[in-house]
Amino acid sequence: MMTEQESQLWWQRADLSYHGEALFFAGHSVEALAKRFGSPSFVYSFARVRDNLERVDAALRAAQLPAGYTLLYAMKANRFAPLLTSLQHTGLCGIDACSPREVEHAVSCGFRPDQISFTAGSLSRRDVELLACYDGLFVDCDSLHAINAWGQCRPGSEIGIRVNPAMGVSRADNDKLQYAGTAATKFGIYEEQLDEALALARSHGLKITKIHFHTGCGYLTPELSQWDAVIGSCLEKFVARCPDVTTVNVGGGLGVPHVASDGTLDLQAWSAVLHKHFGNRNLRVEIEPGEYIVKDSGLLLLGKTFEETKQTTRFVGVDAGFNIAPEPAYYNLPFQPLAPRRSGPLKQVTVVGNINEALDVWYRDAWLPELEGQESLVLINAGAYSASMASNHCMRGEMREFLIADPRTSSAADTPQ
């Protein structure tokens, strides 16, 4: 059972913790980072990114998959070029892309087309023509339309198909994070469409060698039983009916804790699910995590603008709003706020941004120390689906990004790129 003090510090780890009164991240004082980089600024630790990547890679090795595995980073989570280039240098992963511009950007950061797997829906003719320019790029067709469009452009090639098992999985059953479920979604080919998909592929001489499914995001240990059921359903309903399949892409969706009660994902149990389904099958496994790799590697540095009580609520204002990091507003995924310095008793405050919208609330009823004299706040878990989803709403989209290099692989202490 967590003590009250422990529950307030659930997020602490070796590279993110208070040393005395000062908050440190990746070996740097957060207060110093805020003064150096200004606000609003996203700061990413590549040491944490690499640790996360290596942790997933180790879990995949532990699954003892006879046909091997491929780890693909879902770059829609964070496409910051210095981060992508650093990922390419590790040699541990390829790229999961979902638009032609993402493919182009990944190639510009050093990834070869044959290291990129592309999956996306509603493809235009222009999309297909652009994708066809990359020899070695593997395309997963998300619909009957996509099979037909790709077949017309690249007849006789190998493809994957994205399928929809009508089952979803997500953190705390959050339906805003699910790509499949009881309600029809735009994602993938349903079981009742499979015969038509196979016939359409044959008509273009396409060979279906991969089955892909991604049914939800942010799942943690309590949701592993549902993820287990999703894999079993896809193997039974789709893979078994596609005789040329050599690879199964089980999607991404691995989550990180957002509140004290979440707990971390048990990668040993996750690995056991993979071994259960693929340990005796000659099928290569692809996995495409984005959130797990980069989310907890990033902080959002914000400048404090005001603090005052309205009715019974103590508000703390900051100099950026939900438009530069939409997850809390769009998906109800809270970003825990922290103070660069902790002093005095904790008090309950609601942190709000500078956008003229009612949903511009970063965190309700956060427990923070005395903020008088402190010029900034920081939000954790801002490394994924934040800057990559930002907009210029209210013309307040200005922000900056910085990468702190991994000191184990760089002589520089940090790289403000």
N, C-alpha and C positions, 0 to 999 in steps of 0.2 A: 504494500500500500504506500503510495507517494505521500510524503509530508507536504504541507502547504508550501514550504520553501522550495522543495524539489519540483513541485508542480509548476512553480513560476519559472524555473530554470530548466524545463524539460528539453529545450533546444540546445543546451550546452554540449560541446564536444571539444576535442583537443584543439581544433583550429578556429573555434568560435566560442569565446568564453570571456568572463570578466577576470582580469588579473587585478586584485584589489578593487578599486572603484572603476577602473578603466576597461572598456570593452575592446577586445582584440579580435581581429579576423585575419587569417592567413599570415600571422606573424606581425601584423601592423595594427597600431592604434586606430580605431575607427574614427576617433575625433581628428586624428592627423590626416586620415584619408579624406574626410569631409572638407577639411581646410585646403588640402592639395587639389582635389578634383572638383570641388564645388557641388552644387545641387541644382536640379536633380541629376544624379549620376548612378548608373549601374556599375558595380564592381564585381568581377568574377575571379575566383581563385582556380587557376588551372590545376594546382595540386589536388584540390578536392575533386575536380572533374576527373582527373586521372585515377584517383583512388576509387571513385564510383565505377568507372569503366572497368578497372581491374577486378573489382568485386564481382561485377556481373560476369566477366570473362571466367573467373574462377568458378562461379556457380555453374556455368555452362560446361566447363571441363568436368566438374564433379557429377554432372548428369550422365556421363558415360554414354554419349550418343554415338553409335557405331558408324554412322555416315558423316559425322562431324557437324559443325555449326558455323554460322556466319553472324557476326554482331554488326548491326547497322545502326548508326546514330540518326534519329529522326530530326533532321535539321530545322523543321518548322518550329521546334522548341526554342532554338536560339541560333541565329545565322551570323553572329558577329564574326567577321573574317579572321581576326587573330585567333579566336577560339577554334574555328574550323581548321585552320592551318596547323595549329598545335595538335588537334586530334589526328590529323592526317599523319603527322610525324610519329605518333605512337605506334602506328602499324596495327593497332588492335581492332579497328572498325572500318567499315565502309559507310555509305550514306543511304538513308531512306529519304527520297525526295517526293514531293507531291505537286510540283509545277515545273514547266520548262525553265523558268528563270532560276528555280532552285538548282536544277541540274547544271545550268551554266555557272552559277555561283560556286557550287561544289567543285566543278572542274577548275575554276579560277583559283581555288584554294588548294589545288594539288591532287585532288582525287581523280582517278582515271574513270572513264565511263563504265568500264566493267566492274568498278567497285561501287556502283550506284544502282539501287533498285528503285524504280519509279512506280508509284501507285497514286492515281487520282481519278476523279470522276468528272463528268460533263466535259469531255475533251472536245475542243473545237478542231476544225480541219487544220488551222494554223498550229495548234498545240501538237498535233500528230506529226505534221511536217517538221517542226522544230526538233521533236524527240527523235525522229528517224535519222537525223543528221549525226547522232552519236553512236558510232559503231561500238558494240559491246554493252550498251545500256540495256538492262532487262526491264521489261514493262509488264506490270500486273494490270489486267483489264478489269475494271470495276463494274461493267455493265455489258449488256448485249450490244449496245451502241458502240462501246469502246472496242469490243472484239471485231465488230464489222469495220470500224474505221481503221484500226491497226492492220487488219487483214487486207484491206484495199491498198494500204501503203506499203506493207511489208509481208506479202504473202509468202508462205513457206517457212516462216520464222518460228522460234519457240516463244511462248508467252506463259505468264501466270494468270490466274483468275482470282479476283477477290470475291469471297463468298460471304453470305450473311446467314448465320445459323438461327436467327430470330431469338438469340440469347445474348444478354449483355452482362458486363461486369464493370464495377466502378467503386471508388471510395465511398463507403457508407451508402451504397445504392443510390447515389446522386444521379438522377436521370438526365441531368444536363451534361454529364460526362459519358453517357452511353451512346454507342454507335449502332447498337442492335438491341432488340427487345420485342415485347409484344406488339408495340406500334410499328408500322412500316417505316423504314428509314431509306434514305437515298443510297446507302452504302452497300455495295456488293450484290452478288447474284444469289437469289433465294433458291432453296431446294427445288421448288416447282419450276424454276427456269433452267435448271441444269441441262436437261435434255436438249433444249433449244440452243443453249450456249455451246454444247459439244458439237451439235450439228453445224452451227455457224462457223465454229473454228475449223471443222473438217472442210467446209466449203471453200475456205481460203488456204487450205493446206497448213494451218497453224497447229503446232504441237503443244499441248498444255502440259508443262513440266513442273509447274508450281501451283500450290493452293495457298492463298493468303487470306487471313482473317484478323481483323482488329476490332474488338467489340466494346472497348471502353477504356477509361483512363483513371489513374490514381489509385488502383486497387492495392490493398495492404493484406496482411496475413489473414484477417477474418474472411476476406473474399476469395482466398485461394481455392476453396471447395467449388465455388461457382466457376472460376477460371478452369479448373479441372474438368467440370462438366461441359464447358464450351469446347475445349479441345476434343474431348471424347465425341461430342456431337458432330464436329467438323470432320473428324476422321471417318466416322460411320456414314455420314450423309453425303460427303463430297469426295474425300480422298479415295475411298473404296471404289468409287465409280469412275475414277480417272486413271486409267492403267499406265499412263506415261509419266505420272508425277514422280519426281525424284526429290523435291524440296517442299517443305511446309513452313510458311512464315506465320508464326503465332502472334504477330503484332507486338505492340509495346504495352504501355499502360502501367508499368511498375511505378508505384507511388512512393512518396516520402511523407513523413508526419507533418501535419500542419498545426495540431493542438496537442496538449499533453496526453490526452486519452488515446491518441492514434497508435502510438507504438511504431517501431520500424518494421519494414517488410522482412520476413524471415526468408532469406535467400536459400537456406538449406532446404526448407520445405518447398519453396518454389522450384528448386532444382529437382527435388524428388518427384514433383508432378511431371516434369519433362521426361525424367527417366521412366516413369510409369508408362507413358504413352509412346515413347520413341526408343527406349532402351533395347527393344527387340525388333525394331523396324529399320530397314535400310533406307531411311529417309533423312536427308539433311535438314537441319532445323535453322531457320532464320529468326532473329529476334530484333526488334527495332525500338529500343527504349530511347526516349528523349528526356522526359521529365526526370527520371531517376538519375540520369547522367549529369544534368546541369542545374536542376532546380535549386538544390540546397547549396550550390557553389556560388550563388549570387546574392548580393545585398543591393538594396536601393537606398541611396543616401538622399535624405530630404532635409531642406531647411525649415526650421520652425518659424511660423509667421505670427501666431497669436495663441493665447491661452485665456479662456474666460468661461464663466458659468452662465448657461442659459437655462432658465428654470432650474431643474435639479441635475442637469448634465454638465459635466466639465468637458469642454471641447478644447482640443489642441489642433491648430491648423498648420498645414505644411504647404510647401511651394510647388506641389505637383498633385495631379488628380488621377482618377481611375483610367483615363485615356492612355497613359503611358505604361500601365501594368493592369490590364483589365480583369484578370482572373478573380479577384475578390468580388467585383461587381457582377461579372458574367456568370461565374460558376460557384459562387459561395465558398470559395477556397480562401480562408483567412491568411494574411501575411502578418505574422507576429511582429508588432513594433517593439523596438528596444531603444533605450537611451544610451548614448556614448559613455555616460558616467552614471553610476548609481550612488546616490547619497540621500539620506533621509528616508522616512517611511514611504511605502508604496501607496499610491492613490489611484482610484479608478477614473479613467478618462476615455473619451471617444476621439479617435484621430480622424480628421477629415481633410479633404483636398481643396483645390482652388477652382474646380469646375462647377459651373452653374447648373448642376443637376442634383436631384434628390438622392440618387444612388452613389454619389461621390463620397463614400464613407470607407476609409481604409480598415478600421477596426473599432468595433463597439466594446466599451467596458474593458479596456486593457488596463492592466495593473502596471503603472510606471512610477519610477522614483521622482523626486523633486526635479522639475525641469527649469526652474529659474536659473538663469545664467548659462543654460545650454542652448546652443544655436542650431542643433540638428537632431534628427531622429533617424533611425534606420529600420527598414523592413527586411526580414529574412525571407528565404524561399523565392527570391525574385530572379532566379537565373533562367527560368523557363517560362515560355508563354507570357512574357512581360514586354520587353523591348520589341520582340518579334511580332507582337500584336498591337503595338502602339499606334495611335492615330493623332491627328492634329486638331482634335475637337476643341472648340473655343479658341483655336489658334494657340493652344498651350501644349503643343507636342514636342517642344524643345527638351532634349535630354542628351546625355553623353554616356559612352560606355568605355570601360577600361578593363584590361586583363592583367591580373597579377600572375607573373610567370611562376612555374614550379621551380623552386630553388634547387631541386635535385637534378634538374636537366638544363638549367640556365644559370649563367654567372650573374645575371641581373637580379636584383632583389624584387623589382616589380617593373612591369612594362606598361606605361600609360599610353596605350594605342587607341 
